[in-house]
Amino acid sequence: MAIDYYQILQISPSADLAEIKSAYRRLAHQYHPDKNPDNKSALAYFELIKEAYETLSTPGKKSNTCRTDGSVKPTGSCLNNR
């Protein structure tokens, strides 16, 4: 199953770097482990937020992904290449 990093950050696939950063900061602040010390699901979501931001904000990582129906898949063997 592919991870939809855009959906995790609640942004559109056409979002620019400023929108990506803004969404990351808003969500990271909301789900940060220090704000939710006993909430394991918040910690798990925080990790997904970090992964999404790292992938979408790094040009090399972002360009090394295949997007199919808005989802992002690691490259190497993208099954649904167009």
C-alpha positions as CSV (number, residue, x, y, z in Angstrom):
1,M,0.0,0.0,0.0
2,A,1.4,3.4,-1.0
3,I,1.6,6.2,1.5
4,D,-0.1,9.4,0.4
5,Y,2.3,12.1,1.9
6,Y,0.1,14.9,0.5
7,Q,-2.9,13.5,2.4
8,I,-0.8,13.1,5.6
9,L,0.2,16.8,5.4
10,Q,-3.4,17.8,4.3
11,I,-2.1,19.6,1.2
12,S,-2.7,19.3,-2.5
13,P,-0.1,17.7,-4.8
14,S,0.5,21.1,-6.4
15,A,1.7,22.6,-3.0
16,D,4.9,24.5,-3.1
17,L,7.7,24.3,-0.5
18,A,6.3,27.1,1.6
19,E,2.9,25.3,1.8
20,I,4.6,22.0,2.6
21,K,6.6,23.6,5.4
22,S,3.6,25.4,6.8
23,A,1.5,22.2,6.9
24,Y,4.4,20.3,8.5
25,R,4.9,22.9,11.3
26,R,1.2,23.1,12.1
27,L,0.8,19.3,12.3
28,A,4.1,18.6,14.0
29,H,3.1,21.2,16.7
30,Q,-0.3,19.6,17.1
31,Y,1.0,15.9,17.3
32,H,4.4,16.5,19.0
33,P,5.2,13.9,21.6
34,D,5.8,16.6,24.2
35,K,2.2,17.8,23.8
36,N,0.8,14.2,23.8
37,P,3.1,12.4,26.2
38,D,0.9,9.3,26.8
39,N,-0.7,9.1,23.3
40,K,1.0,6.4,21.2
41,S,-1.2,7.1,18.1
42,A,-0.1,10.8,18.2
43,L,3.5,9.6,18.3
44,A,2.9,7.3,15.3
45,Y,1.2,10.1,13.4
46,F,4.0,12.5,14.3
47,E,6.5,10.0,12.7
48,L,4.4,9.9,9.5
49,I,4.3,13.7,9.4
50,K,8.1,13.8,9.7
51,E,8.5,11.2,6.9
52,A,6.1,13.1,4.6
53,Y,7.9,16.4,5.2
54,E,11.3,14.9,4.7
55,T,10.2,13.3,1.4
56,L,8.3,16.2,0.0
57,S,10.7,18.9,1.0
58,T,13.8,17.2,-0.3
59,P,14.0,17.7,-4.1
60,G,15.9,14.4,-4.6
61,K,13.5,12.4,-2.6
62,K,10.5,14.0,-4.1
63,S,11.7,13.5,-7.6
64,N,12.5,9.9,-6.8
65,T,8.9,9.0,-6.1
66,C,6.2,7.9,-8.5
67,R,2.8,9.5,-8.0
68,T,-0.2,7.5,-8.9
69,D,-3.7,8.8,-8.0
70,G,-2.1,11.3,-5.6
71,S,-0.1,8.6,-3.7
72,V,3.6,8.5,-3.4
73,K,5.5,5.3,-3.9
74,P,9.3,4.7,-3.5
75,T,11.0,4.2,-6.8
76,G,13.1,1.4,-7.9
77,S,10.3,-0.7,-9.1
78,C,7.2,1.4,-9.5
79,L,4.6,-0.9,-10.8
80,N,2.3,1.7,-12.3
81,N,4.7,3.7,-14.4
82,R,2.9,5.7,-17.1
